[in-house]
Amino acid sequence: MGDDSQQTDLFAAGALVRGQFTTSQFTAQEGNQGPYKLQGTNGELFVLIVSGSETVYVNGTAVKRGEDQDYIIDYNAGEIIFNSTFPITSEMRITVDYQFSDRNYSRFVAYGGGGTFQIEKLKIGVSVYSENDSKNQPLQQNLSEEQVQILADAGDDKSLMVAPSEVQEALNENRILYKKELIDGAEVFVFSNNEDDELYRVTFSRVGDNLGDYALSSSNAINNIYEYVGVLQGNYAPIIQLIAPTKLQLAVVNGAYHPSEKTNINFELAGSKNDLNLFSKTDDKNNDGFAGKLNIEQQLIKTDSLWNLNALFDSDYISTNFRNIEGLYNPEFNRDWNLDLTNLNGIGGNLGNQLLVNSGFSLFHKDKGFLNYQFEHLNFSDALTEIAM
């Protein structure tokens, strides 16, 4: 107040989130226009896509939705179909960014709590984001004390977040029920409709080929029937997948400094806290991550003949544990750098901390054209170094 060279803005905002952001990447099949199925972050095959939230890229280029455009999407089924006017080939790499309805827990989302401060040559902004599941308010699963303990012991390992699915139940003609038998020394479930047996209602989950002991035997109007086929000889198991409550918090400081007309400096610092299981303290050591960005533009030469020579330096640092809400780079980032094991943003991979440096010079004239030289350097602390020019 009282000083026109300084300005401070404060803000706060809140909203209810309708979905959770994720990305699907796959290679198209020759001549197959679809449907192509989208999945949830936990591999869910049946997800509800938030209407209008998707961005579809084909070979890095965004395509348009619509009957008279490139594709249509069934939000309820989570399926994408490409129109006949947009022929699909096996050379097409498809990336889809979207939000899917995730209602496993009541979720509280907040954004704000910061603002901007500006003086003549410096501007600094601060923002925070928090996305937090209420672990005591599950919506799509009723967790027993035993299941909560399973989650508490599992840490961040989703393969350990499973629980036995059998529930003892009396004979019911409208349900598929099983009895327990010993086969080759193993206690297994066998289909039964005998009221004299001790019967169980059992949920079978697909776990992958040769990872389960059961296989689909037959289907009827009520439900599927599964049978024991031997240890690790099937693709189903009598278990249910438990979903752990999560928390993601981000704090970001960004700024711009202009010491002179020829120099522009922009920077951004971000910290994240990502807890994949609020029931467990195990594996919490990797919850915190950090990222930073620095961009410098320097005008070296400016002549009366309208020739200009500028220098550019841009660097990104992303620690291996940093998490963000959406993607940082273009959909073809991995392919551009020939990376097979690293996902976008340096997130979730095992290649360590990421450093990307981009520098170069630009010589241009208002009427006669321009000439650019660019040098790029990509390094992972635990893996490789790549250079592009």
C-alpha positions in Angstrom: 0.0 0.0 0.0 1.3 3.5 -0.8 3.9 2.2 -3.3 2.7 1.9 -6.9 5.9 -0.1 -7.8 4.7 -3.1 -5.7 1.6 -5.2 -6.1 0.4 -8.2 -4.1 -2.5 -10.4 -5.1 -4.0 -13.2 -3.0 -6.4 -15.9 -4.0 -8.1 -19.0 -2.9 -10.2 -21.5 -4.7 -12.0 -24.8 -4.2 -13.8 -27.4 -6.3 -15.2 -30.9 -6.3 -13.3 -33.2 -8.6 -15.2 -35.5 -10.9 -12.4 -37.8 -11.8 -8.8 -38.8 -11.7 -6.3 -38.0 -14.4 -4.5 -40.8 -16.2 -2.9 -41.6 -19.6 -3.3 -44.6 -21.8 -0.8 -45.4 -24.6 -1.0 -48.2 -27.2 -0.2 -49.1 -30.7 -3.2 -49.3 -33.1 -4.0 -52.5 -35.0 -3.9 -52.5 -38.8 -7.4 -51.7 -40.1 -9.0 -51.8 -36.7 -11.1 -48.6 -36.2 -12.0 -49.7 -32.7 -13.4 -49.8 -30.2 -10.2 -49.4 -28.1 -10.7 -49.8 -24.4 -9.4 -47.3 -21.9 -8.5 -48.4 -18.4 -8.2 -47.0 -14.9 -4.9 -46.5 -13.0 -5.3 -49.8 -11.3 -6.1 -51.7 -14.6 -9.8 -51.4 -14.2 -11.5 -52.6 -17.5 -14.8 -50.9 -16.9 -14.4 -47.2 -16.2 -16.6 -44.1 -16.7 -14.7 -41.4 -18.6 -15.5 -37.8 -17.5 -17.3 -36.2 -20.5 -15.1 -33.9 -22.5 -12.0 -34.5 -20.4 -10.1 -36.5 -23.0 -7.3 -35.4 -25.4 -6.4 -38.0 -28.1 -3.1 -37.9 -29.8 -2.1 -39.9 -32.9 1.7 -39.9 -33.5 1.9 -36.9 -31.2 -0.8 -34.8 -33.0 -4.1 -34.1 -31.3 -7.2 -35.3 -33.2 -10.8 -34.1 -33.0 -13.9 -35.7 -31.6 -17.1 -35.8 -33.5 -19.2 -37.8 -36.0 -17.8 -35.7 -38.8 -14.3 -35.5 -37.3 -11.7 -38.1 -36.4 -13.1 -40.2 -33.6 -16.1 -40.7 -31.3 -16.0 -41.9 -27.7 -18.4 -43.8 -25.5 -17.9 -42.2 -22.1 -20.0 -44.8 -20.2 -18.1 -47.8 -21.7 -14.7 -46.1 -21.8 -14.2 -46.9 -25.5 -12.8 -44.9 -28.4 -13.8 -45.6 -32.0 -12.1 -43.9 -35.0 -14.3 -42.8 -37.9 -13.9 -44.4 -41.3 -12.7 -41.0 -42.6 -9.6 -41.5 -40.3 -8.1 -44.8 -41.4 -6.1 -46.6 -38.7 -2.8 -48.4 -39.4 -0.4 -50.4 -37.3 2.1 -47.5 -37.6 -0.1 -45.3 -35.4 0.9 -44.6 -31.8 -2.1 -43.5 -29.8 -2.0 -41.6 -26.6 -5.1 -40.6 -24.6 -5.1 -38.2 -21.7 -8.4 -38.4 -19.8 -10.1 -38.3 -16.4 -12.1 -41.3 -15.3 -14.7 -41.4 -12.5 -12.9 -42.7 -9.4 -15.4 -43.0 -6.5 -13.6 -45.5 -4.3 -13.4 -42.9 -1.4 -14.8 -39.5 -0.7 -12.2 -37.1 -2.0 -11.4 -33.6 -0.9 -9.7 -31.3 -3.4 -8.4 -27.8 -2.7 -6.4 -25.3 -4.7 -5.0 -22.0 -3.8 -3.7 -20.7 -0.5 -1.2 -18.5 -2.2 -0.8 -15.5 -4.5 1.6 -13.3 -6.4 4.0 -10.5 -5.5 5.3 -8.1 -8.1 7.7 -5.3 -8.1 9.3 -3.5 -11.0 11.6 -6.3 -12.3 10.5 -9.3 -10.3 7.3 -11.3 -10.1 6.8 -14.3 -7.8 3.8 -16.6 -7.6 2.9 -19.3 -5.1 0.2 -22.0 -5.4 -0.7 -25.2 -3.7 -2.8 -28.2 -4.6 -4.2 -31.0 -2.4 -6.1 -34.1 -3.4 -6.9 -36.3 -0.4 -9.0 -39.4 0.0 -11.0 -39.8 3.2 -9.8 -43.3 4.3 -12.7 -43.6 6.7 -15.4 -43.0 4.0 -15.0 -45.8 1.3 -17.8 -45.6 -1.3 -17.5 -48.7 -3.5 -16.0 -51.2 -1.0 -16.9 -52.0 2.6 -13.6 -52.7 4.3 -13.6 -55.1 7.2 -11.0 -54.8 10.0 -9.1 -57.7 8.4 -9.0 -55.9 5.0 -7.8 -52.7 6.6 -5.0 -54.6 8.2 -4.1 -56.1 4.8 -3.8 -52.6 3.4 -1.8 -51.4 6.4 0.7 -54.2 5.8 0.9 -53.8 2.0 2.7 -50.5 1.9 2.6 -49.3 -1.7 2.7 -52.8 -3.3 -0.6 -53.3 -5.1 0.0 -57.0 -5.5 -0.3 -57.3 -1.7 -3.6 -55.4 -1.6 -5.7 -58.4 -2.1 -8.1 -60.3 0.3 -9.9 -63.6 0.2 -13.3 -63.2 -1.3 -15.4 -66.1 0.0 -18.5 -65.4 2.1 -20.4 -68.2 3.7 -24.0 -68.3 2.4 -27.0 -70.6 2.5 -28.3 -72.2 -0.8 -29.8 -69.6 -3.1 -31.0 -70.6 -6.6 -30.2 -67.1 -7.8 -26.5 -67.3 -6.9 -23.5 -69.4 -8.0 -22.2 -71.0 -4.8 -19.2 -73.2 -4.1 -18.1 -75.8 -1.5 -14.5 -76.4 -0.3 -12.7 -79.6 -1.3 -9.2 -81.0 -0.9 -7.6 -81.7 -4.3 -4.0 -82.8 -4.4 -3.6 -81.5 -0.8 -4.9 -78.0 -1.7 -8.2 -76.6 -0.4 -10.1 -75.4 -3.4 -13.6 -74.2 -4.3 -15.9 -76.4 -6.3 -19.3 -75.4 -7.7 -22.2 -76.9 -5.7 -25.9 -76.6 -5.5 -26.3 -79.1 -2.7 -28.0 -77.6 0.3 -26.2 -80.2 2.6 -22.8 -78.7 1.7 -21.3 -75.7 3.5 -21.6 -73.2 0.7 -19.7 -70.0 -0.1 -20.3 -67.1 -2.4 -16.9 -66.5 -4.1 -15.7 -63.6 -6.2 -13.0 -64.5 -8.8 -10.6 -61.9 -10.1 -8.6 -62.2 -13.3 -4.9 -62.1 -12.3 -3.2 -63.0 -15.6 -2.2 -66.2 -17.5 -0.5 -68.8 -15.3 -0.9 -66.6 -12.2 -4.1 -68.2 -10.9 -5.4 -71.6 -10.0 -8.8 -71.3 -11.6 -10.3 -70.9 -15.1 -13.7 -69.9 -16.5 -15.7 -73.1 -16.9 -19.1 -71.9 -18.1 -21.5 -69.0 -18.1 -25.2 -68.8 -17.5 -27.8 -66.2 -17.0 -26.9 -65.8 -13.3 -23.1 -65.7 -13.3 -19.9 -67.3 -14.5 -18.8 -70.6 -13.1 -15.1 -71.2 -12.3 -13.2 -74.4 -11.7 -9.9 -75.4 -10.2 -7.4 -76.3 -12.9 -4.1 -76.7 -10.9 -1.6 -74.5 -9.2 -0.7 -71.6 -11.5 -2.4 -73.3 -14.4 -5.3 -70.7 -14.7 -5.9 -67.0 -14.9 -8.3 -66.4 -12.1 -8.0 -66.4 -8.3 -10.6 -66.3 -5.5 -9.6 -62.9 -4.3 -10.7 -59.3 -4.5 -8.5 -56.3 -5.2 -8.5 -53.8 -2.4 -8.1 -50.1 -3.3 -6.0 -48.0 -0.9 -6.8 -44.3 -0.2 -4.3 -41.9 -1.6 -3.0 -38.4 -1.1 -1.3 -36.0 -3.5 -0.1 -32.5 -2.5 1.8 -30.0 -4.6 3.4 -26.7 -3.8 4.7 -24.5 -6.6 6.8 -21.3 -6.6 7.3 -19.6 -10.0 8.7 -16.3 -10.9 10.1 -14.0 -13.6 13.0 -11.6 -13.3 13.9 -9.0 -16.0 17.1 -7.2 -14.9 17.3 -5.4 -18.3 15.5 -5.1 -21.6 17.9 -7.8 -23.1 17.6 -10.4 -20.3 14.6 -12.5 -19.3 14.8 -15.1 -16.5 11.9 -17.4 -15.7 12.0 -20.1 -13.0 9.8 -22.6 -11.2 10.2 -24.8 -8.2 7.8 -27.5 -7.2 7.6 -30.0 -4.4 5.2 -33.0 -4.2 4.1 -35.4 -1.5 2.5 -38.5 -2.9 1.2 -41.2 -0.5 -0.2 -44.3 -2.3 -1.6 -45.8 0.8 -3.0 -43.7 3.7 -3.6 -46.9 5.8 0.2 -47.7 5.8 3.3 -46.1 7.0 5.4 -48.6 5.0 7.2 -47.3 1.9 6.6 -43.6 3.0 10.2 -42.7 2.5 9.7 -42.2 -1.3 6.6 -39.9 -0.9 8.5 -36.6 -1.3 9.7 -35.3 -4.6 11.2 -32.2 -6.1 11.3 -30.5 -9.6 12.7 -27.3 -10.9 12.8 -25.4 -14.2 15.1 -22.5 -15.3 14.7 -20.5 -18.5 17.1 -17.7 -19.6 16.8 -15.7 -22.8 19.6 -13.2 -23.6 19.7 -10.8 -26.4 23.3 -10.7 -27.6 23.1 -8.5 -30.7 20.5 -6.0 -32.0 21.5 -3.8 -34.9 19.9 -1.0 -36.7 19.6 -3.3 -39.8 17.1 -5.4 -37.8 19.5 -8.3 -37.3 19.1 -10.0 -33.9 21.2 -12.7 -32.2 19.6 -14.3 -29.1 20.9 -17.0 -26.8 18.6 -19.5 -25.0 19.2 -21.8 -22.0 16.4 -24.0 -20.6 16.8 -26.8 -18.0 14.4 -29.1 -16.3 15.2 -31.2 -13.2 12.8 -33.9 -12.0 13.6 -36.2 -9.1 12.5 -39.8 -9.4 9.9 -39.4 -6.7 8.2 -36.2 -8.0 4.6 -36.5 -9.0 2.4 -34.1 -10.8 -1.3 -34.0 -11.9 -0.9 -34.1 -15.7 1.8 -34.7 -18.2 4.7 -32.3 -18.5 6.0 -33.2 -22.0 4.6 -33.9 -25.4 3.1 -37.4 -26.0 6.1 -38.3 -28.2 8.8 -37.5 -25.6 9.7 -41.1 -25.0 10.0 -41.9 -28.7 11.9 -38.7 -29.5 14.6 -39.8 -27.0 14.2 -43.6 -27.7 13.2 -44.4 -24.2 11.4 -47.7 -23.6 11.4 -47.9 -19.8 10.6 -44.4 -18.8 7.1 -42.9 -18.7 6.3 -39.3 -19.1 7.4 -36.7 -16.5 10.1 -39.1 -15.2 7.4 -40.5 -12.9 7.2 -44.0 -11.7 10.3 -45.1 -13.5 13.5 -46.7 -12.1 16.0 -44.6 -14.0 16.6 -42.1 -11.2 16.6 -38.3 -11.3 16.0 -36.7 -14.7 17.9 -33.6 -16.1 17.0 -32.1 -19.4 19.0 -29.2 -20.8 18.2 -27.3 -23.9 20.4 -24.4 -25.2 21.1 -22.7 -28.4 21.3 -19.6 -30.5 18.8 -17.8 -32.8 19.8 -15.4 -35.6 17.0 -13.7 -37.4 16.0 -10.8 -39.5 12.6 -9.3 -39.8 12.5 -9.6 -43.6 15.4 -12.0 -44.6 14.6 -15.0 -42.4 16.2 -16.8 -39.5 18.8 -19.4 -38.5 18.6 -21.6 -35.3 21.1 -23.9 -33.6 19.9 -26.0 -30.7 21.7 -28.5 -28.4 19.8 -30.9 -26.1 21.1 -33.1 -23.3 19.1 -35.7 -21.4 20.5 -37.5 -18.4 19.1 -40.0 -15.9 21.2 -40.5 -12.7 20.8 -44.3 -12.7 20.8 -45.1 -16.4 21.9 -43.1 -19.5 22.8 -39.9 -21.1 21.6 -38.8 -24.5 22.4 -35.8 -26.6 20.5 -34.3 -29.5 21.6 -31.5 -31.8 
